[in-house]
Amino acid sequence: EQSMTALTERSTKNRDALMAELKKTATKGYAIENEEVEIDVRGIAVAVKDFSKNVIAAIGIMAPVSRLTDERLEKGIITALQESGVALSTKLGFIAPAGKK
């Protein structure tokens, strides 16, 4: 098990934990960074794909933890960001499978 440099107490500390988190991210369709890089900063991002279905970029937001609460994320930020990611991907020629974002 490879260890990784932790930037904060909340940072992912080993490769196995990182791989597990990446699986969760792929399933959910977005990633949340919760004080893992900097204390009191939280972020959320979604993938941007091109016509070949490859992830070529990500779009996201970062904000103080107090402003990017779970409640605010669930009340529309996640959906708005996912919709923006799909819209940008579509402009780049990506065609999402039916029923998926």
C-alpha positions as a Markdown table, in Angstrom:
| # | Residue | x | y | z |
|---|---|---|---|---|
| 1 | Glu | 0.0 | 0.0 | 0.0 |
| 2 | Gln | 1.6 | 3.2 | -1.2 |
| 3 | Ser | 1.4 | 6.2 | 1.1 |
| 4 | Met | 0.7 | 9.7 | -0.2 |
| 5 | Thr | 1.7 | 13.1 | 1.2 |
| 6 | Ala | -1.2 | 14.5 | 3.2 |
| 7 | Leu | -1.8 | 18.3 | 2.8 |
| 8 | Thr | -4.4 | 18.4 | 5.6 |
| 9 | Glu | -5.8 | 16.0 | 8.2 |
| 10 | Arg | -8.6 | 15.2 | 5.8 |
| 11 | Ser | -6.4 | 14.3 | 2.8 |
| 12 | Thr | -6.4 | 10.9 | 1.2 |
| 13 | Lys | -3.4 | 9.1 | 2.7 |
| 14 | Asn | -2.9 | 6.1 | 0.5 |
| 15 | Arg | -3.4 | 4.7 | -3.0 |
| 16 | Asp | -6.2 | 2.2 | -2.0 |
| 17 | Ala | -8.2 | 5.0 | -0.4 |
| 18 | Leu | -7.7 | 7.1 | -3.5 |
| 19 | Met | -8.9 | 4.3 | -5.8 |
| 20 | Ala | -12.0 | 3.8 | -3.7 |
| 21 | Glu | -12.8 | 7.5 | -3.8 |
| 22 | Leu | -12.3 | 7.5 | -7.6 |
| 23 | Lys | -14.8 | 4.7 | -7.9 |
| 24 | Lys | -17.4 | 6.6 | -5.8 |
| 25 | Thr | -16.8 | 9.7 | -8.0 |
| 26 | Ala | -17.4 | 7.8 | -11.2 |
| 27 | Thr | -20.6 | 6.3 | -9.8 |
| 28 | Lys | -21.9 | 9.7 | -8.5 |
| 29 | Gly | -20.8 | 11.7 | -11.5 |
| 30 | Tyr | -19.1 | 14.3 | -9.5 |
| 31 | Ala | -16.2 | 14.8 | -7.0 |
| 32 | Ile | -16.3 | 16.6 | -3.8 |
| 33 | Glu | -13.1 | 17.9 | -2.2 |
| 34 | Asn | -13.8 | 18.5 | 1.5 |
| 35 | Glu | -10.8 | 20.3 | 3.2 |
| 36 | Glu | -8.4 | 17.8 | 1.7 |
| 37 | Val | -6.2 | 20.4 | 0.1 |
| 38 | Glu | -6.8 | 23.4 | 2.3 |
| 39 | Ile | -8.6 | 23.8 | 5.6 |
| 40 | Asp | -12.0 | 25.6 | 5.4 |
| 41 | Val | -12.1 | 25.2 | 1.6 |
| 42 | Arg | -14.5 | 22.8 | -0.1 |
| 43 | Gly | -15.0 | 22.1 | -3.8 |
| 44 | Ile | -17.1 | 20.1 | -6.3 |
| 45 | Ala | -16.3 | 19.3 | -9.9 |
| 46 | Val | -17.7 | 17.3 | -12.8 |
| 47 | Ala | -15.9 | 15.8 | -15.9 |
| 48 | Val | -16.1 | 17.3 | -19.3 |
| 49 | Lys | -15.9 | 14.8 | -22.1 |
| 50 | Asp | -15.3 | 15.1 | -25.9 |
| 51 | Phe | -16.7 | 13.3 | -28.9 |
| 52 | Ser | -14.4 | 10.3 | -28.2 |
| 53 | Lys | -15.9 | 10.0 | -24.7 |
| 54 | Asn | -12.6 | 10.9 | -23.1 |
| 55 | Val | -12.5 | 13.1 | -20.1 |
| 56 | Ile | -10.6 | 16.2 | -21.3 |
| 57 | Ala | -11.3 | 18.7 | -18.6 |
| 58 | Ala | -13.4 | 19.4 | -15.5 |
| 59 | Ile | -15.4 | 22.3 | -14.3 |
| 60 | Gly | -16.1 | 23.0 | -10.7 |
| 61 | Ile | -16.3 | 25.5 | -7.9 |
| 62 | Met | -14.4 | 26.1 | -4.7 |
| 63 | Ala | -15.7 | 28.1 | -1.7 |
| 64 | Pro | -15.4 | 28.3 | 2.1 |
| 65 | Val | -16.9 | 25.3 | 3.8 |
| 66 | Ser | -19.5 | 27.6 | 5.5 |
| 67 | Arg | -20.8 | 28.6 | 2.1 |
| 68 | Leu | -20.7 | 25.3 | 0.2 |
| 69 | Thr | -22.7 | 23.2 | 2.7 |
| 70 | Asp | -24.3 | 19.8 | 2.0 |
| 71 | Glu | -27.7 | 21.5 | 2.0 |
| 72 | Arg | -26.7 | 24.0 | -0.7 |
| 73 | Leu | -25.0 | 21.3 | -2.8 |
| 74 | Glu | -28.2 | 19.1 | -2.6 |
| 75 | Lys | -30.6 | 22.1 | -3.3 |
| 76 | Gly | -29.2 | 22.7 | -6.7 |
| 77 | Ile | -25.4 | 23.2 | -7.0 |
| 78 | Ile | -24.7 | 19.6 | -7.8 |
| 79 | Thr | -27.5 | 19.5 | -10.5 |
| 80 | Ala | -26.5 | 22.8 | -12.0 |
| 81 | Leu | -22.9 | 21.8 | -12.2 |
| 82 | Gln | -23.8 | 18.4 | -13.8 |
| 83 | Glu | -26.0 | 20.1 | -16.3 |
| 84 | Ser | -23.3 | 22.6 | -17.2 |
| 85 | Gly | -20.8 | 19.7 | -17.6 |
| 86 | Val | -23.2 | 17.8 | -19.9 |
| 87 | Ala | -23.9 | 21.0 | -21.9 |
| 88 | Leu | -20.2 | 21.7 | -22.4 |
| 89 | Ser | -19.5 | 18.1 | -23.3 |
| 90 | Thr | -22.4 | 18.1 | -25.8 |
| 91 | Lys | -20.9 | 21.1 | -27.5 |
| 92 | Leu | -17.6 | 19.1 | -27.8 |
| 93 | Gly | -19.5 | 16.3 | -29.5 |
| 94 | Phe | -20.1 | 14.0 | -26.6 |
| 95 | Ile | -23.3 | 12.0 | -26.8 |
| 96 | Ala | -24.4 | 10.7 | -23.3 |
| 97 | Pro | -25.9 | 7.2 | -23.2 |
| 98 | Ala | -29.7 | 7.4 | -22.7 |
| 99 | Gly | -30.6 | 8.0 | -19.0 |
| 100 | Lys | -27.1 | 9.1 | -18.1 |
| 101 | Lys | -25.5 | 12.5 | -17.6 |
